[in-house]
Amino acid sequence: MPALFLSHGAPPLVDSELWVSQLQRWSADLPRPSAVLVVSAHWESTPLAIGATTTGTPLVYDFGGFPQRFYEVTYSSPGAPALARKIAALMPDSEPVVSRPHRGLDHGAYVPLTVMYPDADIPVLQISMPTLDPERLLHLGRRLRPLRDEGVLIIGSGFATHGLPFLNDMRPEAPAPGWSAEFDHWASERLAAGDLDALLDFRRRAPGMPYAHPTVEHFAPLFVTLGTADDPAQRPQQVIDGFWLGLAKRSIQVA
């Protein structure tokens, strides 16, 4: 099973016909997963925590200021307790694991899944990011890599640029600010070149910083995805690009 990094967007992104069609085509081209494991920008917790292991765990509506309909979305995917045990077993003694079975899927997980697998019939599990350090997240991805051989779809869910405080035009079709376009172009080139060292050092090397990522949690899941690759420096498949609200939607697939 390949692994993905996708720019998940805010809940209203499901109103974008383009984004929905892109995600639907992407998921249709993938083998059917045995389970889905999501690492979302919206769950940072130390030590590493495993949540949503039980069927019917309520979603986490971790956003504000949107129309009521976005707080009424449901996604009752099957729990994945067996996968939770496998993940815990893959972690070294230096990476303690805690169980949070009643912590539901946040919007970084369920928003794209409602488009990709709308029947909610595939077991889904979410784990926290125990750190924002790219090197440590890369190693976490390497630990998770064997799950791909069991048909588990691993998704790092963030956003290629996320400078919300610096947006002046909130229209979905707004042109990308310079800092967003520059960072996205740089990231695209570094991914295409397999320049893992530059990506790991993006805070210092990437143009557009710190505006593109005033906080880095939305870029951090990329490193989990890259870590799951057979060769993290191999050129990934660029599946989605372009902008929404001026933010880069770049999303990739690794093998």
ABEGO torsion letter per residue (X at the ends): XBBBBBBAEBAAAAABAAAAAAAAAAAAABBBBABBBBBBAABBBOBBBBBGABBGBBBBBBBBGBBAAAAABBBBBBBBAAAAAAAAAABBAABBBBBBAABBBBAAAAAAAAAABAAGABBBBBBBBABABAAAAAAAAAAAAAAAAAGBBBBBBBBABABAAABABABAABBBBAAAAAAAAAAAAAAAAGBAAAAAAAAAABBGOAAABABAAAAAAAAAAAAABABAABBBBBABBEBBGGBBABBBBBX
